[in-house]
């Protein structure tokens, strides 16, 4: 059961982390092309994404909030995988 939970956690975290990373890069490209002003998703330590436009150029930050969201998703995925595994094990 521990192996199921660990594998579910790792794959859930990686999937959501990669999704957040690709979404952030895509959003940064769109914001740069369309000339959007500075904006951010999240605040403080829980910043997921931050885009800043300055006179010198642009700056994109993928914050620690993205890591926390990925870890939370991995935890939920591990719980769901464990629950489903125990339910199917009882049927056998």
C-alpha positions, -999 to 999 in steps of 0.1 A, spaced: 0 0 0 29 23 7 43 18 -28 9 27 -43 7 59 -22 43 69 -31 39 63 -68 6 82 -68 22 111 -49 52 113 -73 32 111 -105 5 135 -92 30 161 -81 50 158 -114 19 161 -135 5 192 -118 40 207 -115 46 204 -152 12 217 -160 18 248 -138 52 253 -154 40 251 -189 10 273 -182 32 299 -166 55 300 -196 25 302 -220 10 330 -199 43 349 -199 46 346 -237 10 358 -242 15 387 -217 46 398 -235 32 397 -270 0 415 -260 18 441 -239 0 434 -206 10 453 -175 25 437 -144 3 412 -126 6 382 -103 -12 351 -92 -9 346 -54 9 369 -29 39 368 -6 54 333 -1 24 317 -18 31 334 -52 24 310 -80 32 333 -109 44 369 -112 49 389 -143 65 423 -142 70 448 -170 97 474 -163 114 500 -186 144 476 -189 124 446 -199 101 420 -185 105 395 -156 87 363 -150 88 346 -116 74 311 -109 71 312 -71 71 287 -43 33 286 -44 36 265 -76 56 239 -56 31 239 -28 2 234 -52 20 205 -68 27 189 -34 -9 194 -24 -21 178 -57 3 149 -52 -10 144 -16 -46 143 -28 -36 119 -57 -19 96 -32 -49 96 -9 -72 88 -39 -49 61 -52 -47 44 -18 -85 46 -13 -91 31 -47 -64 4 -42 -80 -7 -9 -115 -8 -24 -104 -30 -53 -83 -52 -29 -114 -60 -9 -133 -72 -39 -108 -99 -47 
